[in-house]
Amino acid sequence: MLMVKLLARMPDLRQRVQTEHVPDESGHCRDCREAQWPCELYQIAVNAERLDTRGLRLSA
């Protein structure tokens, strides 16, 4: 949860992660290569976005 909170405070980085960690034609993450998509980093970024858009308090 700590990574989600940290990434929620960094919208530019969060967007970059979501842009770069996309599925390839075989269902793997393009950036991670061997990880199935959605990879862990992509899921963290999505959860951070949800946390940020809900306007929840982002205390460490």
C-alpha positions as CSV (number, residue, x, y, z in Angstrom):
1,M,0.0,0.0,0.0
2,L,2.9,2.3,0.6
3,M,3.9,2.2,-3.1
4,V,0.3,3.1,-4.1
5,K,0.3,6.1,-1.7
6,L,3.7,7.3,-3.0
7,L,2.6,6.9,-6.6
8,A,-0.7,8.7,-5.9
9,R,1.4,11.8,-5.1
10,M,3.2,11.6,-8.5
11,P,0.7,11.8,-11.3
12,D,3.3,12.3,-14.0
13,L,5.1,9.1,-13.0
14,R,1.9,7.2,-12.6
15,Q,0.8,8.2,-16.1
16,R,4.1,7.1,-17.5
17,V,3.9,3.7,-15.8
18,Q,0.3,3.2,-17.2
19,T,1.5,4.3,-20.7
20,E,4.6,2.1,-20.8
21,H,3.2,-1.1,-19.1
22,V,0.7,-2.2,-21.7
23,P,0.1,-5.7,-23.1
24,D,1.9,-7.1,-26.1
25,E,0.3,-9.4,-28.6
26,S,1.1,-12.4,-26.4
27,G,-0.5,-11.0,-23.3
28,H,2.7,-10.0,-21.5
29,C,3.7,-6.6,-20.3
30,R,5.7,-4.7,-23.0
31,D,8.0,-3.1,-20.4
32,C,8.4,-6.0,-18.0
33,R,8.5,-8.5,-20.9
34,E,8.1,-11.7,-19.1
35,A,5.3,-10.7,-16.7
36,Q,1.7,-11.4,-17.6
37,W,-0.3,-8.3,-18.1
38,P,-1.5,-6.5,-16.1
39,C,1.8,-6.5,-14.4
40,E,2.3,-5.5,-10.8
41,L,3.6,-2.0,-11.6
42,Y,0.5,-1.3,-13.8
43,Q,-1.8,-2.5,-11.0
44,I,0.0,-0.3,-8.5
45,A,-0.4,2.7,-10.8
46,V,-4.1,2.0,-11.3
47,N,-4.7,1.7,-7.6
48,A,-2.8,5.0,-7.1
49,E,-5.0,6.7,-9.6
50,R,-8.1,5.5,-7.9
51,L,-6.7,6.7,-4.5
52,D,-5.9,10.1,-6.0
53,T,-9.2,10.6,-7.8
54,R,-11.2,9.7,-4.7
55,G,-9.5,12.6,-3.0
56,L,-8.5,10.4,-0.1
57,R,-6.0,11.7,2.4
58,L,-2.6,10.5,1.2
59,S,-0.7,10.2,4.4
60,A,2.4,8.0,4.5
